[in-house]
Amino acid sequence: MENTAAQRAAEWLLAEHHAGHRFTTFGPPVAPTSISDAYDIQDRYVALLRPGAGETAGYKVGLTSATMQAFCRIDHPIAGVVLASRVHRSGAKIQRSDFGRLGLEFEIAVRIKSDVPASKTAFTAELIAPHIDGVCAAIELVDDRAADYTNIDVRSLVADNSWNAGIVLADFKPTWPVLEPLLGRATQNGDLIGEGHGRDILGHPFNSVAWLATQLASRGVTLKAGEVVMTGSVMKTIFPEHEAHYRFDLEGLGFVEVQVS
């Protein structure tokens, strides 16, 4: 996308957030016409956020299920940037009023051990695995700003940093069980609200990391040591409507908690 158009779109997006407006798709003349255009806008939008939100702490991968991809009329996941000030520890207290509309996604996060080298060929889970030194239960904070899901434009979603508004992390474990059959169970005030398995994330969470590494490489970026990757939700997004305590347990790996008020 032409640099000036992408910058104008990013500035409009930032103004929309500051004004508290509901999520809407971009209109001409700055509407992204491709996913590549959308990432061009995302890059500039994230750059506008950095002075207040810090540097890149990692990434989120979204739309990792076939159902959600079909819903958004694409055949691949999407990515967004996690900024340092938006990383929270388990037990964090989150205010709904800080978001247009807060959503919670229950995920498996990984920590990158060593820089992933640039490559012109697609990464695989096997190639990525040696670059991972920690796995943990995690919750992504998403802000869809009350989007109308009957009229979703995934390019506008990607431009809006794929709706990432933060993450909540448990302690990373240096060893972990086999991830495909790993059961994750989410509760609200102790009551079960959903569950899923590691295999629900592109067959294996490391496939998600491999996709991300390939996507970043296509834009001249690489995963760096210490960065966190949110690999995708094992269940549908939950939109809290009242004060509540949420917990996500990963069988044999641990749990993460967040208090929403």
C-alpha positions in Angstrom: 0.0 0.0 0.0 1.3 3.5 -0.8 3.0 4.9 2.3 0.9 8.1 2.6 -2.4 6.2 2.3 -1.3 3.6 4.9 -0.3 6.4 7.3 -3.6 8.2 6.8 -5.5 5.0 7.5 -3.4 4.4 10.7 -4.1 7.9 12.0 -7.8 7.5 11.3 -7.8 4.2 13.2 -6.1 5.8 16.2 -8.6 8.6 16.2 -11.5 6.1 16.1 -10.1 4.4 19.2 -9.5 7.6 21.0 -13.1 8.7 20.2 -14.5 5.4 21.5 -16.3 4.8 18.2 -17.7 1.4 17.3 -15.5 -0.8 14.9 -16.3 -0.1 11.3 -14.6 -1.1 8.1 -12.4 1.3 6.3 -13.8 3.4 3.5 -12.2 4.9 0.4 -9.7 6.3 -0.3 -7.7 4.5 2.4 -9.5 1.1 2.5 -7.0 -1.8 2.3 -7.7 -3.8 -0.9 -5.5 -6.8 0.2 -4.3 -8.5 3.3 -0.8 -7.0 2.5 -2.4 -3.5 2.6 -4.0 -4.4 5.9 -0.6 -5.3 7.4 0.9 -2.1 6.0 -1.7 -0.1 8.0 -1.2 -2.3 11.0 2.5 -1.6 11.0 1.9 2.1 11.1 -0.9 1.9 13.6 1.3 -0.1 16.0 4.0 2.5 15.5 1.6 5.2 16.6 0.8 3.1 19.8 4.4 2.5 20.8 5.1 5.8 22.6 2.5 4.9 25.2 2.4 1.1 25.0 6.0 0.2 24.6 8.0 -2.0 22.2 7.0 -5.4 20.7 6.8 -8.1 23.4 5.4 -10.7 21.0 2.5 -11.5 18.7 -1.0 -13.0 18.6 -2.3 -15.4 16.0 -6.0 -15.4 15.4 -8.5 -17.2 13.3 -6.8 -20.6 13.8 -9.9 -22.7 13.3 -11.5 -23.7 10.0 -14.8 -22.5 11.3 -13.6 -18.9 12.0 -11.7 -18.8 8.8 -14.8 -19.7 6.8 -16.8 -17.2 8.8 -14.3 -14.4 7.8 -14.0 -15.8 4.2 -10.3 -16.4 4.3 -8.1 -19.6 4.3 -5.4 -18.6 6.7 -4.8 -17.2 10.2 -4.1 -13.5 11.0 -1.5 -11.9 13.2 -1.2 -8.9 15.5 1.5 -7.3 17.7 1.5 -7.5 21.5 3.1 -4.4 23.0 5.0 -4.5 26.3 2.6 -2.4 28.5 -0.2 -4.8 27.5 1.4 -7.9 29.0 -0.2 -8.9 32.3 0.6 -11.6 34.9 -1.9 -14.2 36.0 -4.3 -12.7 38.6 -4.5 -9.3 36.8 -7.5 -7.1 37.3 -9.0 -5.8 34.1 -11.6 -3.1 33.8 -14.3 -3.5 31.1 -14.6 0.2 30.8 -11.0 0.4 29.4 -12.2 -1.3 26.2 -14.8 -0.8 23.5 -16.0 -4.3 24.1 -13.7 -6.7 26.0 -13.4 -10.3 24.8 -11.4 -13.1 26.4 -9.7 -15.9 24.4 -8.3 -18.9 26.1 -5.0 -20.0 24.6 -1.7 -21.7 24.8 1.2 -19.3 24.7 4.9 -20.0 23.9 8.1 -18.2 24.6 10.8 -17.9 22.0 14.2 -19.2 23.2 16.4 -18.0 20.3 16.1 -15.7 17.3 14.4 -17.4 14.4 16.6 -16.9 11.3 15.1 -15.4 8.2 14.0 -17.9 5.6 12.4 -17.7 2.1 10.8 -21.1 2.7 7.8 -21.8 4.9 8.5 -22.8 8.5 7.2 -26.0 10.0 6.4 -27.0 13.6 9.5 -29.2 13.5 11.8 -26.3 12.5 10.2 -24.0 15.1 10.3 -26.3 18.1 14.0 -25.9 18.9 13.4 -22.1 19.2 10.8 -22.6 21.9 11.8 -22.8 25.6 8.5 -22.3 27.4 4.8 -23.0 27.2 2.0 -21.7 29.4 -1.7 -21.1 29.8 -2.8 -17.7 28.7 -5.7 -15.4 28.0 -5.8 -12.9 25.2 -7.7 -9.6 25.8 -9.3 -8.6 22.5 -11.2 -5.5 21.8 -13.7 -5.8 18.9 -15.3 -2.4 19.7 -18.8 -4.0 19.4 -18.2 -5.0 15.8 -21.1 -6.2 13.6 -20.1 -9.8 12.9 -22.6 -10.1 10.0 -20.5 -7.5 8.1 -16.9 -8.3 9.0 -14.1 -7.2 6.7 -11.1 -9.2 7.8 -8.7 -6.7 6.2 -10.0 -3.9 8.5 -9.7 -6.3 11.4 -6.1 -7.0 10.6 -5.3 -3.3 10.2 -6.8 -2.8 13.7 -3.9 -4.9 15.0 -6.1 -8.0 14.7 -8.0 -6.6 17.8 -5.2 -7.5 20.3 -5.6 -5.4 23.4 -3.3 -7.3 25.7 -2.5 -10.8 27.1 -2.5 -12.4 30.6 0.2 -15.0 31.2 0.8 -17.8 33.7 4.4 -18.8 34.4 6.1 -20.4 31.5 7.0 -24.1 32.0 10.4 -25.3 30.6 8.9 -28.8 29.9 5.4 -29.6 28.8 3.2 -32.6 28.0 2.2 -33.6 24.4 0.2 -30.6 23.3 -2.3 -32.0 20.7 -4.5 -33.9 23.2 -4.0 -31.3 26.0 -7.4 -30.3 27.4 -8.1 -26.7 28.3 -11.1 -25.8 30.4 -12.3 -22.2 31.0 -14.5 -21.3 34.0 -16.4 -18.2 35.1 -16.8 -17.9 38.8 -16.0 -21.6 39.0 -18.6 -22.6 36.4 -17.4 -24.3 33.2 -18.0 -22.0 30.1 -16.0 -23.8 27.5 -13.2 -26.2 26.7 -10.9 -27.3 23.8 -7.7 -29.1 23.1 -4.3 -28.2 21.8 -5.1 -29.8 18.5 -7.8 -27.2 18.0 -5.0 -24.7 17.2 -4.1 -25.6 13.6 -3.6 -29.2 14.6 -0.8 -28.3 17.0 0.1 -24.9 18.7 3.6 -25.0 17.1 1.9 -25.0 13.7 0.6 -21.6 14.6 4.1 -20.3 15.6 5.4 -21.7 12.3 2.7 -19.9 10.3 3.5 -16.7 12.2 7.3 -17.0 11.5 6.5 -17.5 7.8 4.2 -14.5 7.7 6.7 -12.3 9.5 9.5 -13.4 7.2 7.4 -12.4 4.2 7.5 -8.8 5.6 11.2 -8.8 6.5 10.6 -9.5 10.2 11.8 -12.4 12.4 10.8 -13.8 15.8 13.3 -12.7 18.5 14.4 -14.4 21.7 12.2 -13.6 24.6 9.1 -12.8 22.5 5.8 -14.4 23.4 3.4 -15.9 20.8 -0.3 -16.4 21.6 -1.0 -19.3 19.4 -4.9 -19.1 19.1 -7.9 -19.9 21.2 -9.1 -23.4 21.9 -12.7 -22.3 22.2 -15.0 -19.4 21.3 -14.4 -15.9 22.5 -16.2 -14.9 25.8 -17.5 -11.3 26.2 -17.8 -10.5 29.9 -20.9 -8.5 30.7 -20.5 -8.3 34.5 -17.8 -8.5 37.1 -16.5 -12.0 37.2 -13.4 -14.2 37.8 -12.1 -16.2 34.9 -9.7 -19.2 35.0 -8.2 -21.3 32.3 -6.7 -24.6 33.2 -4.5 -26.6 30.9 -4.3 -30.2 32.0 -0.8 -31.0 33.2 0.5 -27.5 32.4 -1.1 -25.1 34.9 -3.6 -22.3 34.9 -4.1 -18.6 34.3 -6.6 -16.3 36.0 -8.0 -12.8 35.4 -10.5 -10.7 37.4 -12.8 -8.6 35.2 -14.8 -5.7 36.7 
